[in-house]
Amino acid sequence: MSEIIIPTSFDTQTADAVVIGGGIVGASTAFWLSKAGMKVILVEKKEGLSSLTTAASVECFRTQFTEAAMAEIALPSVDMFENFEEVVGISDIDIGITQRGYLFVTDDPSMIPDLEKAKQRYDELEIPGSELITGSDLHKRFPFLAKDALAATFNARDGWLSTHETTYGFAKGATDARFFMKTEVVGLGTDEQGISSVETDKGTISTRLVVNCAGPYAKPVAQMAGVDLPLRTVRRQKAYIRTSHPDLPTDAPFTVDLVNHGYWRPEAGGLLCAWVDPDEPDSPPSDELPTDWDFAAESIHRASRLNPFFEQVADELKGEDINVSAGQYVYTPDDKPIIGPCDEMPGLYLNCGYWCGVMMSPEAGKRVADLAVGKMHNQDNALRYSRFKEGIAQKGDTFLK
């Protein structure tokens, strides 16, 4: 059984593994380590799980990756989302999985070869259900698109879910794990063997295995053990628009304009929309992030280019119908996460560096556990930390990364 508690203080605890970070990545990691037979403690500085980066996400998942290393994590993760009750062993859990697909669409003829190349790569990676849709077929299937839309890639397995329910589902399904809330890590103890303890503001946890799942705080956590991870944090915003406008296609997929990086999807009571600003500067990790007053307007403007119904929706909006929030993506030099042991500090494992943490959390957590117990060799792990020193890290061409 697992426990979620808020300790006031504690005498020195002992654990086979300590997971730092209570987002969806951390909860999945704790779950899989417990299933591997370990006594696990997860520590989270906030009052509850799924309360920082996970809560700020658009809660989506997808199969459409052109890099083998990413597809190897994404595909089994979707399988787990689809069979979540069986995975966590809880029969009455509902993670609200909605599979209406990801639609990457363009009206620029010069981009069609990129879509064709992506579809070919999906086929090479044996990603089932991948489609290239063009011309009249595109408009027949997605009539809300502007008439100028020319082509898109699509996979109906992609979609979104409740990250809150999924995170707590992993926590509830853990076998021998305790989840310490409002417990902040203030140091990592080391000795000649490597990691020896986790120092928190409530007490010390003796352990030889620590997994850094601290999201935006992964870099400063690693620095506590003398490791300088190549991570940078970048603010990303999203806008929730409350609307019941009849022109809103409530059965639409997650739709991405490949020309201007704008995207949107239906959400209960309205829609979510945003855009990826390539010029957004790096920012230090923070629990409180400012939002731009014009972000919602810019997001609507970008979405309306290929989704003209947005213009009708916008005409009826009031200020109270709009809510903008922000979280942080974490980027590595090759835009792929870091999963597995840190060769610079024995006992320190990494599961961080995500712009795609929600969608990869199930299999990423399992991979950490498999590596920790020797079921997988790190040299077979394409997302290993040592790839940067080995000189094999390469950026990919996955859409919207």
N, C-alpha and C positions, 0 to 999 in steps of 0.2 A: 504494500500500500504506500501511497505517497502522501506527504503532508505539505500544506502551504501555511506557513506560520510567520508571524512578525515577532521575532525575539527581542527582548529588552536588552539582554546581555547573556553570554554563555561562557562556561568553562571551555577549555580547549576541546574541540571536537575532532574526530578522526573520520576521514572518508577515503574511499578508493579513488574518487575523482571529484573535483570541484569545477562546476561550470560557472563562469562569470558572465552574467547577462541574462535577463528574463524575457527577451523577445521570443519570437517564434523560432529563430535559429537556436537559441539557448535551450528552449523547452524541448525541441526535437532532439538535441544533443543529449540532454539529461535522460530523456526517455530511452534512447537507444543504448546509452551506457548502462542504464539500469537493466535493460533486457539482456545485456552481455554479462550480467551477473555481478555488476559493481554496486557498491554502496555509494550513492551520489548525493552531494549537496549542491544546490544551485543558489547563488547569491544575486540579489537584485536590489539596487539602491532605492528604487521607487516603491510605492505602496502595493503595486500589483504587477502581474505579468502583462505583457503586450501593451505597455503603456508609453512607449517612447517612439522609436522609429517604426516598429510594426504597426502601431496605431495610426501613424501618419501616412501610411502607404495607400495606394489605390487598390490593394488587396487582390491583385491579379496574378495569374500564372499562365504560362504558355509553353508550347513545345517547339516553337519556331526559333531555333538557334542554328547558326551555320558553323559553329565550332564544335568539334567532336567532344572536347572536354566539357563543354556546357551542356550539350545534349545528353551526355552520360549521366548528368545529375538531374536535368529537367524532366526527362521522360519517366524514370521510375518515381519521381516526385509526383507527377500527375497521376500515375497509377495508384499511389498511396492516397492522394486526395480523393480519388474516385472510390476507394475501398477503405475509407478512414475508420469506420466502425470496426472492421476486422483487424486493421493494423494496430489500433490502440486497445482493442478488446473491450470496448464499451458499446453496448447495443443501442442505447437510446441517445446518442450524440448526433447533433445536426450542425454541420459546419456551413450550411447554406451554399453548397457548391452550385454554381450557375455556369453552364458551358454553352456559351453563345459564340465563342470564337474570338480570335484576334484578326482584324482586317487591316493590313498595311497597304494603303492605297495612294495612287499618284495620278496627276493629270499632266505630268511632264513626259513627253515621248522619250526623252533621252534617258529616263530612269527605267524604262521597261526592260532593257538588258540586265539591270541589277536585279529586278524581280525574277527574271528567267534564271539568272545565275543562282539566286537564293533557292528557288524551287528545285533546281537540279541538285543543289547541295543537300536540301532536305531529303531528297530521294536517296542520295548516296549514304546519308546517315540513317536511313530506314526510319524516318519519322512518319508514322502512319497518318493518313488523312490530310496531308499537305496539298494545297491546290494553288494553281495560278489561274485567276479569273480575269477575263478581258471583255471589252466591248459590251454588246447588248446583254450578254449573260451576267455581267457585273451589275448592270442596272436592273435587270429582272430580279435578281436575288436580293439586291440592296437598293430599293427604289428611293430611299431618302438621300442618296448621294447626288451631288451636282452633276449635270449633264456632261461636264468636261472631264469627269473621272474616266480614266482609260484602262487601268489595270490594278490588280491587287493580288497579294498572297493571302491565304486564309487557311485556318485550321479550326474546325468546329470543336475540337477537344479543349481548346484554350478557354479561359474564362476567369471567374473570380469567386471569392468565398468570404466567409467571416474569419478574419485573422484572430479575433478574440476567442471564438469558440475553438478554433484549431489549436491555438497556443495552449489553452486550458485543457483541451483534449489530450495533448501530449503529456501535460503535467499529471492529469488524473490517471492516465494509463501507465505511468511509470511504476515500476515494481518496488524498488527499495530506494526511494529518493525523498529528500526533504528540500523544500523551496523556501529559503529565508528571504522575506521581503524587508524593505527598509533597512537593508544591511549593505553598507558601502565598503568596497575593497579599498584599503589604504596602503597596502604593500604586499609584495610577494617574497616569502622567505626562500633562500637558497643555501645550499651547502655544496660540498665537493661532488655530490651525486646529481645535483641539479635542483629542481623545485623541491622544497621541503614543507611549505605551508602557505596559507593565504591569511593575511592579516586583515581583519575587518574592524569597523568601528564598534562591533558588538563582542568581538572575541577572535580567537585564533582557531583556524581549521588546519590540522595536520594532514598532509596529503603528498603524494608523489606525482600526481597527475592533475594539471589544471588545463581547462579548455577555455580559451579566450573567445567568447561570443558577445563581446561588449559593444558591437555595432559602432557608432561614431566614436566611442571611447576606447576602441580596441588598441589604438596606437599608444595612448598614455598608460593603459594597463600593461601592455608589453614592455614599456619603458621601465616599469617597476621591477622587471627581471633583467634589465640591461639590454633589451632587444629593441632596435629601432625599425619598426615595420614601415615599408614603403606605401603608406596609406595617406590619402587626403580626403577630407570631408567637404561636401558641397551641399548647400541648401537646395531643396526642391519643394515647390509649393503645389497646392492643388486647390481647386475651387469647387465647393458643393453648391449647386443651383437648385433651389426648391421650386418646382414647377409641375403643374398638371396640364400643361398646354396640349391640346389634342394633336398637334403636329409632331410631338416628341415620339419617335419610334422606340417604344419601350422594350421591344424584342431585339434591338440592334446589338451587334457585337462591340467589343472594345475596338474603336476605330482610330487609326493613326494616319495623319496626313504626313507623308514622307517628305514633302517639299518644305513645310514650315515647322515640323516637329510638334504640331499640336495634336492632342488626342482627347477622347471623351468616351464615356460609357454610361448607360443607364444606371441609376441607383434608386433605392427605395425613396419615393417622394420627389424624384427629380433626376438629376444627373451629376456626374463628376466630370470636370474638364481641367486641362492643364497643358503646359508645353515645356519642353526641355530647352532652357536657355544655355547655349554652348559658351556664353561669355560670363556665366555666373561664377564669381570668384570663389576660391576655397575659403572656408570659414572654420574657426575652431569648434570642437564639439560643444554642444549646448543643449540644455533641456528646454530653454525658452528661445524661440526663434522669431524674429520679426517677419511680417508679411508686407508685400508691396500693395499700396492702395489700388493700383491699376492692374493687378495681376488677373483678376477675374475678367475685366474688360478685354485685356489682351488675349486671354485664353478663348473667350467667346469669339472674338474677331478671327483668330486663327482657325478655330473649329468651323466657323461659318463658311469658310472658303470652299470646302468640299461637302459641307453639311448645311445647306441653305435654310433648313428649318430653324437653325439657331437664330436667325434674324427675327422670326416671328416670336420665338421664345423670349428674346432679349427685349422686344418692344413692350412686354408686359411685366418685366421684372421691377421689383422694388428693392431698396437697400437691404431690408430685412430678409430677403430671399437668398442672399448671397453670403457664404461663409468661406473665407480663405484660411487655410492652415498650412503649416510647413514642417518638414522633417529634414533629415540629412541622408544622402547617399554617401557611400564610402567607395572610393575608387583605388584600384591598384594600377601599376604601370601598364598592364595589358588588359585592364577592364574585366578581369576575372577574379573570383574570390580566392582566398588562400585557405586550404583545407588540409589538416594533418599536422604532424610533429614539426616543431621548430628545431632545426639542427643546431642552432646557436645556444639553446638552453634545454638540456634534457628534462623531460617531464612537462614542458610547456607545449600544448597543442593549440592550433589555431582553427577557427571557423568564423572567418570575418572577411572584410573587404567587399561587401555586397552593395550593389545597386539593385539586386534581384533576390534579396534574402527570403522573401515570402515564398516565391515560386520554387526555390531550390532547397528550402529548409528540411523537408523530410529525408531525402536521400543524402544531403550533406551531413546531417546528424548521424545517419547510419554509417556513412563512410568514416567519420571520426571514430566511431565505436569499433568498426572493423579493423581500422589501422591500430587502434590502441590494444586490441587483444590479439593481433597478428593474423587475422583472417584475410587481410590485404597487405601486400608489401608496398611501402611508400614509393618505390621506384615505378610501380604500376599506376600511381596516382598522378594524373596529369596536372592537378591543381596543387601540387606540393609546393611548399614555401621555397624550397631550394631551386625551383625553376629559374628564379631571377639570377642566382649566382651561376647556374649552369648555362645561362645565355639562351634558353629555349623559349622564353616568354615572348609571345607575339600577339599583337592586337588582332581582333577578328573584325568581321564586317556584318555582324548581327544588327538588324534594324533596331532602332530606339534603345540604345544602350547608354 
